Amino acid sequence: MNFIALGIIVSFVFAGVTFIASQNIFSSLIILAVYTAFFVLIARRQINKNEQKIHRYHQCFQFINSYLISLNVKGSLNAAMESSYETADEGTKEIIDSIKELSEQEKLSYLTKYFKFDLYHLFVDTVSLWSEQGGDILKMSHHLVDQVRLKEEYLLTCESLNKSKTVEFVVLWAIALVILAALRFALSQFFDRISKTIVYQVAVIVVILFALFSIYILILRITNVNLEGWKDEEK
């Protein structure tokens, strides 16, 4: 499901709970507006940046693996680049197409602007050393390949943990919202007495806004993936 569509659904859910709990349409509309603005202006940007970072790293991982395997088999920088090009995504292909006039070594160096990870810099240094001294590229890059694979495993672990955190978060807040809405009907007489008070109306809004803050903290945590060399402001 599209993230914005999911965000809008969540916004309506919290706005609906606000109305049930407070019987105040204005409070509900405020919550709907605040939640929608959050998902559209803040959460979407954070999620998109993280997805771009992860996608870029997967492409970097694939590029390095394909390049090293081809270089080991064919012993040619040109053939290795062609092999990596064939398995690359459209974004990587566009970058490579734009630097066709450069030498093979210059192309690898130029791609550091695209694959802004420390491991890619190590890869370029390894290939440069092989070009100058020769040798077994697989042995020379053994540590590099191990580090790249470890980082891939780290990403898979992060993905699994993030799913668990999200499910746990949703379940806990679903229970809390159901209880909040149920109290409206279970304690109807008491509710009639306090529902008109400013303190109660403010309390409902504070609880719902606290839920929004919790969602923001959750998003920060699940997008806190450490890929050395990449900075959050990278495009």
C-alpha positions as CSV (number, residue, x, y, z in Angstrom):
1,M,0.0,0.0,0.0
2,N,1.2,3.5,-0.8
3,F,2.6,5.2,2.3
4,I,0.5,8.4,1.8
5,A,-2.6,6.3,1.5
6,L,-1.7,4.4,4.7
7,G,-1.0,7.7,6.4
8,I,-4.4,9.2,5.4
9,I,-6.2,6.0,6.7
10,V,-4.3,6.3,10.0
11,S,-5.2,10.0,10.2
12,F,-8.9,9.3,9.8
13,V,-8.7,6.5,12.4
14,F,-7.2,8.8,15.0
15,A,-9.6,11.6,14.0
16,G,-12.5,9.2,14.4
17,V,-11.3,8.1,17.8
18,T,-11.0,11.7,18.8
19,F,-14.6,12.4,17.9
20,I,-15.9,9.3,19.7
21,A,-13.9,10.2,22.8
22,S,-14.6,14.0,22.8
23,Q,-17.8,14.4,20.7
24,N,-16.1,17.5,19.3
25,I,-16.0,17.8,15.6
26,F,-13.5,20.7,15.7
27,S,-11.0,18.6,17.7
28,S,-11.4,15.8,15.2
29,L,-10.7,18.1,12.3
30,I,-7.7,19.5,14.0
31,I,-6.3,16.0,14.6
32,L,-7.1,15.0,11.0
33,A,-5.2,18.0,9.7
34,V,-2.2,17.6,12.0
35,Y,-1.9,13.8,11.3
36,T,-2.3,14.3,7.5
37,A,0.3,17.1,7.5
38,F,2.7,14.9,9.5
39,F,2.5,11.9,7.1
40,V,2.6,14.1,3.9
41,L,5.3,16.6,4.9
42,I,7.5,14.8,7.5
43,A,7.0,11.0,7.6
44,R,7.0,10.5,3.9
45,R,10.3,12.4,3.4
46,Q,12.0,10.4,6.2
47,I,10.7,7.1,4.8
48,N,11.7,8.0,1.2
49,K,15.2,9.0,2.2
50,N,15.7,5.7,4.0
51,E,14.3,3.6,1.1
52,Q,16.6,5.4,-1.3
53,K,19.6,4.8,1.0
54,I,18.8,1.0,1.3
55,H,18.1,0.7,-2.5
56,R,21.3,2.5,-3.3
57,Y,23.3,0.2,-1.0
58,H,21.7,-3.0,-2.6
59,Q,22.7,-1.7,-6.0
60,C,26.2,-1.0,-4.7
61,F,26.4,-4.5,-3.3
62,Q,25.2,-6.0,-6.6
63,F,27.6,-3.8,-8.6
64,I,30.6,-4.8,-6.6
65,N,29.9,-8.5,-6.7
66,S,29.2,-8.5,-10.4
67,Y,32.3,-6.5,-11.1
68,L,34.7,-8.6,-9.0
69,I,33.4,-11.9,-10.4
70,S,33.7,-10.7,-14.0
71,L,37.1,-9.2,-13.3
72,N,38.3,-12.5,-11.9
73,V,37.0,-14.5,-14.9
74,K,37.9,-12.2,-17.7
75,G,40.7,-10.2,-16.2
76,S,39.5,-7.0,-17.9
77,L,38.3,-3.8,-16.4
78,N,36.2,-3.1,-19.5
79,A,34.5,-6.5,-19.4
80,A,33.9,-6.2,-15.7
81,M,32.2,-2.8,-16.2
82,E,30.0,-4.2,-19.0
83,S,29.0,-7.1,-16.8
84,S,28.1,-4.8,-13.9
85,Y,26.2,-2.5,-16.3
86,E,24.0,-5.4,-17.5
87,T,22.8,-6.2,-13.9
88,A,22.5,-2.6,-12.8
89,D,19.2,-0.7,-12.2
90,E,18.2,2.2,-14.5
91,G,19.6,4.8,-12.2
92,T,23.1,3.3,-12.2
93,K,22.9,2.7,-16.0
94,E,22.1,6.4,-16.5
95,I,25.2,7.4,-14.5
96,I,27.5,5.0,-16.4
97,D,26.0,6.1,-19.8
98,S,26.8,9.7,-18.9
99,I,30.6,9.0,-18.4
100,K,31.3,6.7,-21.4
101,E,34.2,9.0,-22.4
102,L,36.1,8.3,-19.2
103,S,38.6,5.4,-18.8
104,E,37.4,2.3,-16.9
105,Q,39.4,3.4,-13.7
106,E,37.9,6.9,-14.0
107,K,34.4,5.5,-14.2
108,L,34.9,3.6,-11.0
109,S,36.2,6.7,-9.3
110,Y,33.4,8.8,-10.6
111,L,30.8,6.4,-9.3
112,T,31.9,7.2,-5.7
113,K,29.6,10.2,-6.2
114,Y,26.7,7.8,-6.6
115,F,27.7,5.0,-4.3
116,K,28.6,7.1,-1.3
117,F,29.5,4.3,1.0
118,D,32.9,3.6,2.6
119,L,32.8,0.0,1.3
120,Y,32.6,1.3,-2.3
121,H,35.7,3.5,-1.7
122,L,37.5,0.4,-0.5
123,F,36.4,-1.5,-3.6
124,V,37.8,1.3,-5.8
125,D,41.1,1.2,-4.0
126,T,41.3,-2.6,-4.3
127,V,40.7,-2.5,-8.1
128,S,43.3,0.3,-8.4
129,L,45.8,-1.9,-6.6
130,W,45.0,-4.8,-8.8
131,S,45.5,-2.7,-11.9
132,E,48.9,-1.6,-10.7
133,Q,50.3,-4.8,-9.3
134,G,48.1,-7.6,-10.6
135,G,47.4,-10.7,-8.6
136,D,44.3,-12.7,-7.6
137,I,41.5,-10.1,-7.3
138,L,39.3,-12.5,-5.3
139,K,42.0,-12.9,-2.6
140,M,42.8,-9.2,-2.7
141,S,39.1,-8.4,-2.1
142,H,38.3,-11.2,0.3
143,H,38.0,-8.8,3.3
144,L,35.9,-6.4,1.2
145,V,33.4,-9.0,0.1
146,D,33.1,-10.3,3.7
147,Q,32.3,-6.8,4.9
148,V,29.8,-6.2,2.1
149,R,28.0,-9.4,2.9
150,L,28.0,-8.7,6.6
151,K,26.3,-5.3,5.9
152,E,23.7,-7.1,3.7
153,E,23.0,-9.4,6.7
154,Y,22.8,-6.3,8.9
155,L,20.2,-4.8,6.6
156,L,18.1,-8.0,6.7
157,T,18.3,-8.1,10.5
158,C,17.2,-4.4,10.6
159,E,14.2,-5.1,8.3
160,S,13.1,-8.0,10.5
161,L,13.4,-6.1,13.7
162,N,11.6,-3.1,12.2
163,K,8.7,-5.3,11.3
164,S,8.5,-6.6,14.8
165,K,8.7,-3.1,16.3
166,T,6.0,-1.9,14.0
167,V,3.6,-4.8,14.7
168,E,4.1,-4.4,18.5
169,F,3.5,-0.6,18.2
170,V,0.3,-1.0,16.2
171,V,-1.1,-3.7,18.6
172,L,-0.4,-1.6,21.7
173,W,-1.9,1.6,20.3
174,A,-4.9,-0.3,18.9
175,I,-5.6,-1.7,22.3
176,A,-5.2,1.8,23.9
177,L,-7.6,3.4,21.3
178,V,-10.2,0.7,21.7
179,I,-10.1,1.2,25.5
180,L,-10.4,5.0,25.1
181,A,-13.4,4.6,22.7
182,A,-15.0,1.9,24.9
183,L,-14.9,4.1,28.0
184,R,-17.1,6.6,26.1
185,F,-19.9,4.0,26.1
186,A,-19.1,2.1,29.3
187,L,-19.2,5.2,31.4
188,S,-21.8,7.1,29.5
189,Q,-23.2,9.0,32.6
190,F,-19.8,10.0,33.8
191,F,-18.9,10.9,30.3
192,D,-21.9,13.2,29.9
193,R,-20.7,15.1,33.0
194,I,-17.1,15.6,32.0
195,S,-17.2,15.7,28.2
196,K,-18.0,19.4,28.1
197,T,-15.2,20.5,30.3
198,I,-12.1,22.1,28.8
199,V,-9.8,19.9,30.8
200,Y,-11.3,16.7,29.3
201,Q,-11.3,18.0,25.8
202,V,-7.6,19.1,26.1
203,A,-6.7,15.7,27.7
204,V,-8.1,13.8,24.7
205,I,-6.2,15.9,22.2
206,V,-3.0,15.5,24.3
207,V,-3.4,11.7,24.3
208,I,-3.9,11.7,20.5
209,L,-1.0,14.0,19.9
210,F,1.2,11.8,22.1
211,A,0.3,8.9,19.8
212,L,1.5,11.0,16.9
213,F,4.8,11.7,18.7
214,S,5.2,8.0,19.3
215,I,4.7,7.3,15.6
216,Y,7.4,9.9,14.8
217,I,9.8,8.2,17.3
218,L,9.0,4.8,15.7
219,I,9.8,6.2,12.2
220,L,13.1,7.6,13.4
221,R,14.1,4.3,14.9
222,I,13.2,2.1,12.0
223,T,15.0,4.5,9.6
224,N,18.1,4.7,11.7
225,V,20.2,2.3,9.5
226,N,23.9,2.9,9.7
227,L,25.6,2.6,6.3
228,E,29.1,4.1,6.7
229,G,29.8,6.9,4.3
230,W,26.2,7.8,3.5
231,K,24.8,10.9,5.0
232,D,21.1,11.6,5.7
233,E,21.1,14.6,3.4
234,E,22.4,12.6,0.4
235,K,20.2,12.7,-2.7
